[in-house]
Amino acid sequence: MASPIWIRNLIKKTFSQRFFLSKLTRVPPIGKLFDKALFEGDDLIILPKNDVIQVNRPLDPPENSVLPSEVVEHFIKEANYHWIMNSCICRESSHCKSYPTDLGCLFLGKATQGINPEFGRPVSADEALLHLERCREAGLVHLIGRNKLDSVWLNVRPGHELFTICNCCPCCCLWKVLPHMSTRISSKVTKMPGVSVFVTDQCIGCGTCTQDICFADAIRLEGDRAVIGDGCRGCGRCVESCPQNAIQIRIVDESFVSRTIGRLSDLVDLS
């Protein structure tokens, strides 16, 4: 039975409490319970934005270049079922003023047939691809993979037949709670394989990159230089924000797309 509309309304009303709840996961017994109920078997990957990538090899002609967006495009073309949410519950809950609220999550897989039709609509593969293009044009970042939390709140089963593609902004994303959660749970959201983000000698320590740019709080100033910590998920927003072009994101593994696809393909049945 699909989740009723009041579930969505309840989530929106309690969304502001997410930081408090995430801190509770650091209490071992509570953290294990949260993990079992909402995050068991999860594997989510942040995809860098196409326009911030530097490939660590001579570039092919543009039409042959491999980009992070090809990962989501692969899964859309593989899936037989596609579902677009009418709106982003995170941005709606936070009354976002910077990014469009009507660009919601995209779900793939047979389990989408059980989603409440009041939440969104089934679409074709071409419509799904167009939706993701609109999300990228709006400056949103894709987070993809298996997320048990979605199958729970949507009340669809089985979880291995639901593939999540979130389109996240830095100000309202649910996963801003990552720095507050137990590592047992937060470690399930990772950067794309083969991605390296680093600060160059052009950095003057202006601090722009530390001002609500990183949703994972993974960049800070030490003296007159920005430092990127282990919590970096490789989204590339700091690259865009730097007025000195002092931060770079580079693909250091030519097989980054195939490695990512292979890892996620084992999680969800899209047939």
C-alpha positions, 0 to 999 in steps of 0.5 A, a space after each residue: 500500500 502506497 504512503 498516504 499524502 499525510 506522510 509527505 506533509 509530516 516529513 515537511 513539518 518535521 524536516 527542521 528537526 533532521 539535525 537533532 535526529 542525525 546527532 542521535 545516531 552517534 549514540 550506539 544503540 540508537 545509531 544501530 536502530 536507525 541504520 537497520 531501519 532506514 539505511 541498511 544496504 545503502 550505497 549512494 554516490 555524489 556525481 561531480 558536475 560535468 562543467 567542473 571536471 578536468 580529465 587527467 589525460 589528453 581530451 578526446 573531441 567533445 562528442 567523445 568525452 566521458 562525463 559523470 552525467 553518463 552514469 545516470 543516463 546509463 541507468 535511465 536507459 537500462 530501467 523499464 520504469 521511471 518516476 518523477 516526483 512533483 517537487 523536491 521535499 527538501 527544498 519545499 520543507 526549507 522554503 528554498 529561495 535559490 533553487 527550483 522546488 519543482 525539480 524533484 527526485 527521479 526514481 527508477 525500478 519496478 518498485 516505482 509502480 507502488 508510489 502514491 500517484 499524488 506524489 508524482 508521475 511515471 514518465 518515459 526514459 526520454 522525459 527522465 533524461 530531459 528532467 535531469 538536464 533541467 536539474 543540471 542547468 539549474 545547478 543541482 548535483 546528482 546523488 544516485 544509488 540505493 537508499 532504504 529511507 526512500 523505500 520506507 517513506 514511500 512504502 514501496 517494496 522490495 527495496 532492491 527494485 528502487 533506484 534513487 536519483 536525487 537532485 540536490 542543492 547545497 542549502 536544503 539537501 537532506 544530506 547536510 546532516 552528514 557531518 552530524 551522523 554516525 560514521 556508520 551511516 554517513 560513510 554510505 554516501 561517498 564521492 565518485 570513484 576516481 575523483 580527486 579534489 584539491 587546492 592549488 597554490 593560487 589559493 589566497 585564503 579568501 574563504 569564499 569556499 567555506 561560506 555555505 558552499 560545501 554541504 558536507 562541511 569538508 572545506 575549511 581555512 587553515 591560516 591563509 589557505 583552504 584545506 579539503 578534508 576527508 569528508 569531501 564527497 567530490 560534488 565540485 561546488 567549491 570549484 565553481 565558487 572559487 574566485 581565484 580558480 584555485 580549486 580543481 576537481 580531477 578524474 584520475 582514473 579513466 574507468 571512473 564511469 564503468 567502475 561507478 556503474 558496476 558498483 551500483 548495478 549490483 544494488 538494484 534490479 532495474 528490469 
